[in-house]
Amino acid sequence: MTIPQVLSYILDHGLSPEEAVDAPRMLPIRSDYVLEVESRLPESVVAGAARLGVQIAPLSPYDWHMGSFQLSWRDEKGVNSLSDPRRAGRAGGF
């Protein structure tokens, strides 16, 4: 669930890799329409979910159950890398 969410933030929503890794993540919605998500969501998003009948169950701001990884990418500045803030780790560049 981690990789598709980060990729969607980058490919579908135009976030930078740094913004995408830092953005709130969620677990799959449960059959009772409860969505467990990191608690950094804006109140407008929580209210919008409620209008759709989805109850938000907030988790810690950077929940380690959301997975963690190191990310490398190439752009006009060269090769870059970063480590997910949800766990201890270190990404090295070239």
N, C-alpha and C positions, 0 to 999 in steps of 0.2 A: 504493500500500500504506500510505502514511502516514495519509491521511485516514480510511480505514476503521478502522485501529487506534485512532486517537485518538477517533473517534466511538464505537467499541465500549467503550472505557474509560469514556466519559461515560454513554452510554445503557444499556449492558448491565451495567456494574459500579459505577455510581454515583460515579465519581471526579469531583472538581471539574475545571474546565478546566485549572487550573494543574497538578494532579496528573496528568491525562491526557497533557498535553504532555511532562511530565517522565518518565513511565513508560517502561520499556524497550520497544523495538520490535524486530521481527524481519523477516527476509526470508521469502519463500515457502519452504515445506519442499521440499527437493530430492528427486529420485526415489530416492536412496539413503538416505532418512530422516534426513538431516542438516539440522538447523535452525540457521541462523545468526542469532544474537540478541545484543543488547547485553549485556555481561557483568555487569550489575547484578541479575541474577536471583537470588533466594534459592536456596540449595542444595537445599531441599525441592522446588522446581519442577524443577530439573535432575534430581534423583533420580526424580521422578514421570515425567518425560519418558523417562528411561532404562527404567523399568518398562514403558512402552508401546512400546519399541523405537526411540525417537527419540534420536539422538545430538545433543547441543548443541555447536555450534561457536561459542565466545564471540568477540565482536567487541569493539572498544573500548567503554568505558562510555557514551559519547555519540557514536556513529558517524555521521559526516556523510553517509554513503550512505543513511541512513534517511529522508532528506527533511527539509525544514525549511519552516516557514510561520509566519505571524503569525495570531493568533486573536483575534477580537472576539466578545463576547457581551453580552447584557443580562440582568441579574438585579435583585433588589430594591434593590441599591445603585446601579444605573444601568448605564451602558455601560462595559465593561472591555475591555482588550486586553493581550496579552503576545506576546513573541517566543520562538521555539523556541531552547533553549540549544545546539542542535547546530551552529548557524551564527551568524555575525554578522548582526544585524538589529535592527530597532527597530519596535515597534508603537506607534501613536499612538491615543489615544482621542478622543472627541468633546468 
